[in-house]
Amino acid sequence: MEQGKLKVLIVQPHLSIYGGAETVVLKLAECLRKNGIKAEVMALSLSKELAGAFKDTNFILPKKECAEKVRSIGFWRALGLINEILVLNKLLRKYAREYDVINVHNFPATWAITGINKPVVWMCNEPPDLYCNPRPSFPLRLLRRTGFVVDRLIVNKYIETVCVADNYNAGRAFTRYKRETEIISYGIDYDFFATVSMEGVSQKNELADSFVLLQVGVLSPEKNQMESIRALESLKESIPNLKLILAGKGTNTYVEDLKRYVSQKKLVEDVIFTGHLSKEQVRELYSICNVALFPVISQGGWLSPFEALSAGRPIVVSKTIGAAELIKKEKIGIVTDDFPEAIKDVYLNFSRHKETAAKGKRWVAENLTWEAFANKMFTFFERAVQ
């Protein structure tokens, strides 16, 4: 990177939880600043946790912050996106002239750049959809269909470059927008997840004799925690002291569905719901689990398998998670649609899978750095400006 060359405005609708998308935004800003590039972050909301973790980052927020809500669970709730778009657009009209390039991330930031006369680069974690609502109402389905048309028009008119993390999302973006994308693998907080102190693990003693399954991520249909629960259910008799930890918050009826199923199947003593956790607490859970599960259907979850590998944990991922192709290519985890069989194989051949995880740990350290991610993004920022 050439120092002082560009001024970059990074736009993410909300910074309320320390999830994968938020990590990408803030690590990118941090790496750009370390190289002498002005990089600031615009959002509608900012949690104390994230403000504290990135206290050197300059945040641009509305005078009255907008609370983050799951918009896809109902028609009227979805219409609330209009206000978010208008508030973001107003902020952009006020501040965009101070920057050379705008880098948008999650929807609806992609719509807020309408009418802004600046080059735009989109880090497309996934094309927008009703990810948290597998059974949308008829009005919501109509709104979704209309939204796809509008989305394609806005993206193709106002966005200079579309970046994705993997071939899977490159294909989805091409299907939606009929345009080629740039593939850039995210970085991983390797040093953070690779160094774990067992002293602070509160669950260490009570789970000492258990074979622990762990899934990290927001509880949602797309993250597919139900698959992990069903895998535990089918293996309960064949693997002694089998436990499942679901680490993440849920904001919809899906959590109720999960807990109802756990209760009906008499698995209450075997499934632990933690709610939202800090990154430090997630790191502790990686240190005590035997295998990390990621049965993701199609949305998000890219960073977590590599964070688990950084901690030296064997991983099992679905064929539809964005990172599956990379994990399969490097032979650093199990890619499958049969989670019970994969978990059983890890249990019966644990030493071999620990060796695979150790290989994955080395590969992550050598290949998935935030500095490399930021350098590649900077290349596309420069190209967009030129």
Order of alpha helices (4+ residues) and beta strands (2+ residues): beta-beta-alpha-beta-beta-alpha-beta-alpha-alpha-beta-alpha-beta-alpha-beta-alpha-beta-alpha-beta-alpha-beta-alpha-beta-alpha-beta-alpha-beta-alpha-beta-alpha-alpha-alpha
